[in-house]
Amino acid sequence: MIRLGSLAGYPFEGPRILGGWTPPSQAAVYAIMYRADPDRKPHDFAVIDVDHADDLREARLPFSHPRARCWERRAGDKWALHIATYEVPGGTAAHREQIVRELIAVYQPGCAPEQYDQSWEDEWIGSYEAPTTAPLTTSRERPEGTNNPRTG
């Protein structure tokens, strides 16, 4: 098991070597990864794509997927690719899509067709006071070296 997401909130099964994996017939979120530096940190994986499917068998995994060539380029070899899956308990396609967007915002995988911004603007949140709220603890600044998809 590997935990992915903000605060490592989702317990994914795997990672497993993608080339030897047989997709089950189930709806799930999946992450494609490779070992960033297997000699120094054998359990350190880089997430290069995240997506979901209503049926993993129909997602054209492992190597007929439309983005498989991107995965191979990023990992250097198709046999270096790994997959981790998360079957969302009681989850709908909309719930899986929400998890995919969160994971893409957190990991910014290079093969994902869309990227999502983690930052926010004051007007999106507004200001309010309630007995159950406290000041925000998350920085509103974008991390150094990231691009804003709205402004380029």
GIWO-V32434 format. One record per backbone hydrogen bond with DSSP energy under -1.0 kcal/mol. CO is the residue of the C=O (numbers start at 1). NH is the residue of the N-H. E is the energy in kcal/mol with one decimal. If there is no record, write none. Layout:
co=<CO/CO>
nh=<NH/NH>
e=<E/E>
This chain:
co=<2/4/5/10/10/12/13/16/18/24/26/28/29/30/31/32/32/33/34/37/41/44/46/48/49/51/53/55/56/60/65/67/68/69/70/71/72/77/81/82/83/84/85/86/88/92/93/94/95/96/97/98/99/100/101/102/103/104/109/121/122/130/143/148>
nh=<12/10/8/4/12/2/85/83/21/26/56/53/86/51/84/48/49/82/46/41/44/36/34/111/32/30/28/58/59/64/68/71/72/73/74/75/76/80/18/33/16/31/13/29/91/96/97/98/99/100/101/102/103/104/105/106/107/108/112/124/126/133/146/152>
e=<-2.7/-2.3/-2.5/-2.2/-1.1/-2.3/-2.0/-2.7/-1.4/-1.7/-2.3/-2.2/-2.8/-2.4/-1.9/-2.8/-1.4/-3.0/-3.2/-3.1/-1.9/-1.5/-1.6/-2.4/-2.8/-3.2/-1.9/-1.4/-1.1/-1.1/-2.0/-2.0/-2.4/-2.3/-2.4/-2.5/-1.9/-1.7/-2.2/-2.6/-2.6/-2.6/-3.5/-2.5/-2.2/-2.4/-2.5/-1.9/-1.9/-2.5/-2.5/-2.1/-2.6/-2.5/-2.2/-2.2/-2.9/-2.2/-1.2/-1.5/-3.5/-1.7/-1.5/-2.5>
